[in-house]
Amino acid sequence: MTPLDGSRASRAARSPHGATAFLQDAVAGLRSTPKRISPKYFYDSEGSLLFDAICELPEYYVTRTELSILEAKAGEIAASLAAGGPCRVVEPGAGSGTKTRLLLRALGPKRCVAYVPVDIAGDHLEQTAAQLRDENPWLRVVPIAADFSEGLPLPEADARAARTVVYFPGSTIGNFDPDEARRLLARFREAIGPKGHVLLGVDLKKDPAKLHAAYNDSEGVTAAFNKNVLRRMNVELGADFDLDAFHHYAFYAPVPGRIEMHLVSARRQVVHLGGHAFTFEDGESICTEHSHKYDLATAERLGRSAGLSLADSWLDDGRRFAILLFHAAA
């Protein structure tokens, strides 16, 4: 498709994830054993704001560490991305755009001609896109409200762009189990074509105590974020979850190398959703998120399995986080 410019393009490009799909996924997840809900349903406007608050917490090192790499290396990264001419940057799961601002500033008008944020939370996306337009009047910003895990509906490439860069920061790749992550990266590989790049943020394996603290903050913001999926099911799908009857629980499982986040039922109870009744035993949980942690060799193998070759990497001094540059494998 060929989207229009400005706010008209934003309206034309909208493709919100509908309540029908949410209901179908929620019912299927609550019927499964063990019960689970996809972490993509954390995100509406309130969920996006809660996640932004998480990123500011002292325990949550991920955003702070990734930003430190970008602040130190953005110029070098930008030079690698646009070595063969100007690019357009596509960001699945765009969020608030904090990290993107650093990258776009480093690229500048001569090395980046378009920015395409893709996010499931349409209202939050529109706000971020408007801010980026104001801050970068030279940049064509085309927001697309869509669920990137189900596809990447990109606008027609800007004729001025020599290549497409898929920018996937924040270790969001960790929310996908290995087979899902491979399929997602393969879609990114298809989107970039033979000359493009994937710039990927990866949370590295580290002291389990540090990981535990990051997902169990003392202010309870992560707990509120976790429970937001229940609130959404109540408000949008007519469910009757008692939010006070579920507790946030997160732990690190070292053998698969991942954080698991759950909502644990505080008592035996029955919840109604979509004409179905779901029984929860005391202590039974809904798994709401996996967050896989990587080492560099495993991340490189994951990329290779999706048709990507590792071209460069940038790490913080403590080796807690990595930004990896992949290109399409020959």
C-alpha positions as CSV (number, residue, x, y, z in Angstrom):
1,M,0.0,0.0,0.0
2,T,1.0,3.6,-0.4
3,P,0.0,5.6,2.8
4,L,-0.7,9.3,2.8
5,D,1.3,11.7,4.8
6,G,0.8,13.1,8.3
7,S,-2.3,12.4,10.4
8,R,-4.3,11.1,7.3
9,A,-1.6,8.5,6.9
10,S,-2.0,7.5,10.5
11,R,-5.7,7.0,10.2
12,A,-5.4,5.1,6.9
13,A,-2.7,2.8,8.3
14,R,-4.6,1.8,11.5
15,S,-5.4,-1.9,11.9
16,P,-6.3,-2.4,15.6
17,H,-6.2,-5.8,17.1
18,G,-9.9,-6.5,17.6
19,A,-11.8,-7.7,20.6
20,T,-12.8,-10.8,18.7
21,A,-9.2,-12.0,18.5
22,F,-8.6,-11.0,22.1
23,L,-11.6,-13.0,23.2
24,Q,-10.6,-16.1,21.1
25,D,-7.0,-16.0,22.4
26,A,-8.2,-15.5,26.0
27,V,-10.6,-18.4,25.9
28,A,-8.1,-20.7,24.3
29,G,-5.4,-19.7,26.8
30,L,-7.6,-20.2,29.8
31,R,-8.7,-23.6,28.5
32,S,-5.1,-24.7,28.1
33,T,-3.1,-26.6,30.7
34,P,-1.4,-24.8,32.3
35,K,-3.5,-21.6,31.7
36,R,-1.7,-18.8,29.8
37,I,-2.4,-15.4,28.2
38,S,-0.1,-13.9,25.6
39,P,2.0,-10.9,26.9
40,K,0.9,-8.8,24.0
41,Y,-2.4,-8.3,25.8
42,F,-0.6,-6.3,28.6
43,Y,-0.6,-3.4,26.2
44,D,-3.4,-0.9,26.0
45,S,-2.9,2.8,26.8
46,E,-2.7,2.0,30.5
47,G,-0.5,-1.0,30.0
48,S,1.9,1.1,27.9
49,L,2.1,3.8,30.5
50,L,2.8,1.2,33.2
51,F,5.6,-0.3,31.1
52,D,7.1,3.1,30.6
53,A,7.0,3.5,34.5
54,I,8.7,0.1,34.8
55,C,11.5,1.3,32.6
56,E,12.2,4.1,35.1
57,L,12.5,1.8,38.2
58,P,15.9,1.4,39.8
59,E,15.5,-2.4,39.8
60,Y,14.8,-2.6,36.1
61,Y,18.3,-2.3,34.6
62,V,17.2,-3.3,31.0
63,T,16.2,0.1,29.6
64,R,18.9,2.0,31.5
65,T,21.6,-0.3,30.3
66,E,20.4,-0.3,26.7
67,L,20.2,3.5,26.7
68,S,23.8,3.7,28.0
69,I,25.0,1.6,25.0
70,L,23.1,3.8,22.6
71,E,24.4,7.0,24.2
72,A,27.9,5.7,23.8
73,K,27.7,4.0,20.4
74,A,24.8,5.6,18.5
75,G,27.1,7.3,16.0
76,E,28.9,4.0,15.3
77,I,25.6,2.1,15.0
78,A,24.1,4.7,12.7
79,A,27.2,4.6,10.4
80,S,26.8,0.8,10.1
81,L,23.1,1.0,9.3
82,A,23.4,3.6,6.5
83,A,26.8,2.6,5.1
84,G,25.3,2.0,1.7
85,G,22.9,4.9,1.6
86,P,19.9,6.3,3.5
87,C,17.5,3.9,5.2
88,R,14.0,3.7,6.6
89,V,13.6,2.4,10.1
90,V,10.8,0.0,11.0
91,E,10.2,-0.5,14.7
92,P,7.8,-3.4,15.8
93,G,6.4,-2.7,19.3
94,A,7.5,0.9,19.2
95,G,6.2,2.0,22.6
96,S,7.3,5.4,23.8
97,G,10.2,5.9,21.4
98,T,12.8,6.8,24.0
99,K,15.6,4.7,22.5
100,T,14.4,5.5,19.0
101,R,15.0,9.2,19.5
102,L,18.7,8.5,20.1
103,L,19.0,6.4,17.0
104,L,17.1,8.8,14.8
105,R,19.2,11.7,16.1
106,A,22.4,9.8,15.2
107,L,21.1,8.9,11.8
108,G,19.9,12.4,10.9
109,P,18.2,13.6,7.7
110,K,20.9,12.4,5.4
111,R,20.9,8.8,6.6
112,C,17.2,8.2,7.5
113,V,14.3,9.2,5.4
114,A,11.3,7.4,7.1
115,Y,10.3,5.9,10.4
116,V,7.5,3.3,10.6
117,P,6.5,2.4,14.2
118,V,4.3,-0.6,14.5
119,D,2.4,-1.1,17.8
120,I,-0.7,-2.9,19.2
121,A,-1.6,0.1,21.4
122,G,-2.9,2.5,18.8
123,D,-3.6,5.6,21.0
124,H,-0.1,5.4,22.6
125,L,1.4,4.9,19.1
126,E,-0.3,8.0,17.7
127,Q,1.0,10.1,20.6
128,T,4.6,8.9,20.1
129,A,4.4,9.4,16.3
130,A,3.1,13.0,16.8
131,Q,6.0,13.8,19.1
132,L,8.6,12.4,16.8
133,R,7.2,14.4,13.9
134,D,7.5,17.6,15.9
135,E,11.0,16.7,17.0
136,N,12.1,15.6,13.5
137,P,10.3,17.7,10.9
138,W,12.5,16.3,8.2
139,L,11.4,12.7,8.9
140,R,8.4,10.9,7.3
141,V,6.7,9.1,10.2
142,V,4.0,6.5,9.2
143,P,2.6,4.8,12.3
144,I,0.8,1.4,11.9
145,A,-1.5,0.1,14.6
146,A,-1.1,-3.7,14.3
147,D,0.0,-6.9,16.1
148,F,3.5,-7.4,14.7
149,S,3.6,-10.9,16.0
150,E,1.1,-11.9,13.4
151,G,2.8,-10.1,10.5
152,L,4.5,-6.8,9.6
153,P,2.1,-4.8,7.3
154,L,4.6,-2.3,5.9
155,P,3.9,0.6,3.6
156,E,5.5,0.8,0.2
157,A,9.2,1.6,0.7
158,D,10.3,5.2,0.3
159,A,12.1,5.6,-3.0
160,R,14.8,7.5,-1.3
161,A,15.7,4.6,1.0
162,A,18.4,2.3,0.0
163,R,17.5,-0.3,2.6
164,T,15.1,-1.2,5.4
165,V,16.2,-1.6,9.0
166,V,14.0,-3.4,11.4
167,Y,14.8,-2.0,14.9
168,F,13.7,-4.4,17.7
169,P,15.1,-3.0,21.0
170,G,14.3,-3.7,24.6
171,S,14.9,-7.5,24.5
172,T,11.4,-7.9,23.3
173,I,12.7,-10.9,21.4
174,G,13.0,-12.6,24.8
175,N,9.2,-12.7,25.2
176,F,9.0,-15.3,22.4
177,D,9.8,-18.9,23.0
178,P,12.7,-20.1,20.8
179,D,10.6,-21.5,17.9
180,E,8.4,-18.3,18.0
181,A,11.5,-16.1,18.1
182,R,12.9,-17.9,15.0
183,R,9.7,-17.4,13.1
184,L,9.5,-13.7,14.1
185,L,13.1,-13.1,13.0
186,A,12.4,-14.9,9.7
187,R,9.5,-12.4,9.1
188,F,12.0,-9.6,9.8
189,R,14.4,-11.2,7.3
190,E,11.7,-11.2,4.7
191,A,10.8,-7.5,5.5
192,I,14.4,-6.2,5.1
193,G,15.1,-7.9,1.8
194,P,18.6,-8.7,0.6
195,K,20.2,-5.4,1.6
196,G,18.6,-4.6,4.9
197,H,19.5,-5.0,8.5
198,V,17.9,-6.2,11.8
199,L,19.1,-4.2,14.9
200,L,18.2,-6.4,17.9
201,G,18.3,-5.8,21.6
202,V,19.1,-8.8,23.7
203,D,19.1,-9.2,27.5
204,L,22.1,-11.3,28.5
205,K,22.2,-14.0,31.2
206,K,23.4,-12.8,34.6
207,D,23.1,-13.2,38.4
208,P,19.6,-14.6,39.1
209,A,19.2,-12.2,42.0
210,K,19.5,-9.2,39.7
211,L,16.9,-10.8,37.3
212,H,14.5,-11.5,40.2
213,A,14.7,-7.9,41.5
214,A,14.0,-6.5,38.0
215,Y,10.7,-8.4,37.8
216,N,9.6,-8.0,41.4
217,D,10.1,-4.2,42.1
218,S,9.4,-2.8,45.5
219,E,6.9,-0.3,44.3
220,G,4.6,-3.0,42.8
221,V,4.5,-1.4,39.3
222,T,5.3,-4.7,37.6
223,A,2.5,-6.4,39.6
224,A,0.1,-3.7,38.4
225,F,1.4,-4.2,34.8
226,N,0.9,-8.0,35.1
227,K,-2.7,-7.5,36.4
228,N,-3.5,-5.1,33.6
229,V,-4.3,-8.1,31.4
230,L,-7.1,-9.1,33.9
231,R,-8.4,-5.6,33.9
232,R,-8.5,-5.5,30.1
233,M,-10.4,-8.8,30.0
234,N,-13.0,-7.3,32.5
235,V,-13.4,-4.0,30.7
236,E,-13.1,-5.2,27.1
237,L,-14.4,-8.7,27.2
238,G,-17.0,-8.6,30.0
239,A,-15.0,-11.0,32.3
240,D,-15.5,-10.9,36.1
241,F,-11.9,-11.4,37.4
242,D,-11.4,-10.2,41.0
243,L,-8.1,-8.5,40.7
244,D,-7.5,-8.7,44.4
245,A,-7.8,-12.5,44.2
246,F,-4.7,-12.9,42.0
247,H,-1.1,-12.2,43.0
248,H,1.9,-11.3,40.8
249,Y,4.6,-14.0,40.9
250,A,7.8,-13.9,38.8
251,F,10.9,-16.1,39.0
252,Y,14.0,-17.0,37.1
253,A,14.2,-20.6,35.8
254,P,17.9,-21.2,35.0
255,V,17.7,-24.3,32.9
256,P,15.6,-22.8,30.1
257,G,17.2,-19.5,31.0
258,R,14.1,-17.4,31.3
259,I,12.0,-15.3,33.7
260,E,8.5,-16.6,34.1
261,M,5.7,-14.2,35.1
262,H,2.4,-15.6,36.5
263,L,-0.8,-14.5,38.1
264,V,-1.6,-16.8,41.0
265,S,-5.1,-17.4,42.3
266,A,-5.4,-16.7,46.0
267,R,-8.3,-19.0,46.5
268,R,-10.5,-21.5,44.7
269,Q,-12.8,-19.4,42.4
270,V,-14.7,-19.4,39.2
271,V,-14.3,-16.7,36.5
272,H,-16.7,-16.1,33.6
273,L,-15.6,-15.0,30.2
274,G,-17.3,-15.2,26.8
275,G,-20.0,-17.6,28.0
276,H,-17.5,-19.9,29.6
277,A,-16.8,-20.7,33.2
278,F,-13.2,-21.2,34.2
279,T,-12.3,-22.8,37.6
280,F,-9.1,-21.8,39.4
281,E,-7.9,-23.9,42.3
282,D,-6.1,-22.2,45.2
283,G,-2.6,-21.6,44.0
284,E,-3.3,-22.2,40.3
285,S,-1.7,-19.7,38.0
286,I,-2.0,-18.0,34.6
287,C,1.3,-17.8,32.9
288,T,1.5,-14.3,31.4
289,E,5.1,-14.0,30.1
290,H,8.3,-15.7,29.4
291,S,11.4,-13.5,29.1
292,H,14.3,-15.5,27.7
293,K,17.8,-14.4,28.4
294,Y,20.7,-15.1,26.0
295,D,24.4,-15.4,25.7
296,L,26.0,-14.1,22.5
297,A,26.5,-17.5,20.9
298,T,22.9,-18.5,21.4
299,A,21.7,-15.2,20.0
300,E,23.9,-15.7,16.9
301,R,22.6,-19.2,16.4
302,L,19.0,-17.9,16.7
303,G,19.6,-15.3,14.0
304,R,21.3,-17.8,11.7
305,S,18.3,-20.2,12.0
306,A,16.2,-17.3,10.6
307,G,18.4,-16.5,7.7
308,L,20.4,-13.7,9.4
309,S,24.1,-13.3,9.8
310,L,25.6,-11.4,12.8
311,A,27.6,-8.4,11.5
312,D,28.4,-6.5,14.7
313,S,27.6,-6.2,18.4
314,W,27.7,-3.6,21.1
315,L,27.7,-4.4,24.8
316,D,27.8,-2.4,28.0
317,D,30.8,-2.6,30.3
318,G,29.1,-5.0,32.6
319,R,28.0,-7.3,29.7
320,R,24.4,-7.2,30.9
321,F,22.9,-6.3,27.6
322,A,23.8,-6.4,23.9
323,I,22.7,-4.6,20.7
324,L,23.2,-6.9,17.8
325,L,23.4,-6.0,14.1
326,F,22.3,-8.7,11.7
327,H,22.1,-8.6,7.9
328,A,20.4,-11.0,5.5
329,A,22.5,-14.2,5.1
330,A,23.7,-14.9,1.6
